């Protein structure tokens, strides 16, 4: 499905753009929800703050709370968009339809993989510890809620724009 003829005809470009935009929109909402719940002291961490803080800490640059928020939101937007596009590429490569009735299960499996990657790889790299334990004992549950929200929004966007 990803052969050069298919790509030359633009067959994958529209779905890829929709995948990126759907992922970016879902990720921004996910990130903002995380941040609002953090500010309300319901969650112990904000994805946006974690991303932005990691960015500035990696660059060894001082930052304000506004710059951490802006950088974190941008990072979350781009990474979510990329993950949205990867789903479209993967389904195309595997010759699966990204928006069939069974795709809700496929999207759920993909988001579950992203969730586990967040807990086991991304949060520890960002300095939050295994399963995000430095932020709190229930970070794994906060992340589960956020990834379910992401999955529902992403699936909704794909169903709306790819049919």
C-alpha positions in Angstrom: 0.0 0.0 0.0 3.0 2.3 0.5 4.6 1.7 -2.9 6.0 4.6 -4.9 3.1 4.6 -7.3 0.6 5.0 -4.4 2.7 7.7 -2.9 3.1 9.5 -6.2 -0.7 9.5 -6.6 -1.0 11.2 -3.2 -3.0 8.2 -1.9 -1.4 8.3 1.5 -0.9 12.0 1.9 -4.4 13.1 2.8 -4.8 10.3 5.4 -1.3 11.1 6.8 -2.2 14.7 7.2 -5.5 13.8 8.8 -3.6 11.4 11.1 -1.2 14.1 12.1 -3.8 16.8 12.7 -6.1 14.3 14.6 -3.2 13.3 16.8 -2.1 16.9 17.3 -5.7 18.1 18.2 -6.2 15.1 20.5 -2.8 15.6 22.1 -3.3 19.3 22.8 -6.7 18.5 24.5 -5.1 15.7 26.4 -2.2 18.0 27.5 -4.5 20.9 28.4 -6.8 18.5 30.4 -3.7 17.2 32.2 -2.6 20.8 33.0 -6.0 21.9 34.2 -6.4 18.9 36.4 -2.9 19.6 37.8 -3.8 23.2 38.6 -7.0 22.0 40.3 -4.7 19.6 42.3 -6.7 16.6 41.0 -3.6 15.3 39.2 -0.1 15.4 40.6 1.6 16.3 37.3 1.0 18.1 34.0 2.1 16.6 30.8 2.8 20.1 29.5 5.0 21.0 32.5 6.8 17.7 32.3 7.6 18.1 28.6 8.5 21.8 28.9 10.7 21.3 32.0 12.5 18.4 30.4 13.2 20.5 27.3 14.8 23.3 29.2 16.6 21.0 31.6 18.1 19.2 28.6 19.2 22.5 27.1 20.5 23.6 30.5 18.6 26.9 30.1 16.7 28.7 32.8 13.0 29.1 32.1 9.9 30.8 33.3 6.7 29.1 33.9 5.3 30.7 30.8 8.2 29.4 28.6 7.9 25.9 30.1 4.1 26.0 29.3 4.7 27.2 25.8 7.5 24.8 25.0 5.6 21.9 26.6 2.4 22.6 24.7 4.4 22.8 21.4 6.3 19.6 22.2 3.1 17.8 23.1 1.4 19.1 19.9 4.2 17.9 17.7 4.7 14.5 19.3 1.0 13.8 19.4 0.8 14.7 15.7 3.7 12.4 14.9 2.1 9.5 16.8 -1.2 10.2 15.0 0.6 10.0 11.6 2.5 6.9 12.6 -0.8 5.1 13.2 -1.9 5.9 9.6 1.5 4.8 8.2 1.3 1.6 10.2 -2.2 0.7 9.1 -1.3 1.5 5.5 1.9 -0.6 5.7 0.0 -3.5 7.2 -2.8 -3.0 4.6 -5.4 -2.4 7.3 -8.2 0.1 7.1 -7.7 2.9 9.7 -11.4 3.6 10.1 -13.3 0.4 9.9 -15.5 -0.8 12.7 -12.7 -3.0 14.0 -10.3 0.0 13.9 -11.5 1.1 17.3 -9.8 -2.0 18.7 -6.7 -1.4 16.6 -6.5 2.2 17.8 -7.0 1.1 21.4 -4.1 -1.4 21.0 -1.9 1.4 19.5 -2.8 3.8 22.3 -2.2 1.1 24.9 1.3 0.7 23.4 1.8 4.5 23.6 0.6 4.4 27.2 3.0 1.7 28.2 5.8 3.5 26.4 5.0 6.7 28.3 5.2 4.9 31.7 8.2 2.7 31.0 10.3 5.0 28.7 9.2 8.6 28.3 8.5 9.5 32.0 11.7 7.9 33.3 13.7 9.8 30.6 12.0 13.0 31.5 13.1 12.5 35.1 9.8 11.4 36.5 10.9 7.9 37.4 9.5 4.5 36.4 5.7 4.8 36.0 6.1 8.5 36.8 6.4 7.7 40.5 8.3 10.9 41.3 5.1 12.8 40.5 2.9 10.5 42.5 1.9 7.0 43.3 -1.1 7.2 40.9 0.6 8.8 37.9 0.0 5.5 36.1 -3.8 6.0 36.6 -3.7 9.7 35.6 -1.9 8.6 32.4 -4.4 5.9 31.8 -7.3 8.4 32.0 -5.4 10.8 29.6 -4.6 8.1 27.1 -8.3 6.9 27.1 -9.3 10.6 26.4 -6.6 10.7 23.6 -7.9 7.4 22.1 -11.5 8.6 22.0 -10.7 12.0 20.5 -8.3 10.5 18.0 -10.8 7.8 16.9 -13.5 10.5 16.6 -11.3 12.7 14.5 -10.3 9.9 12.2 -13.9 8.7 11.8 -15.0 12.3 11.1 -12.4 13.3 8.6 -11.4 10.0 6.8 -14.8 8.7 5.9 
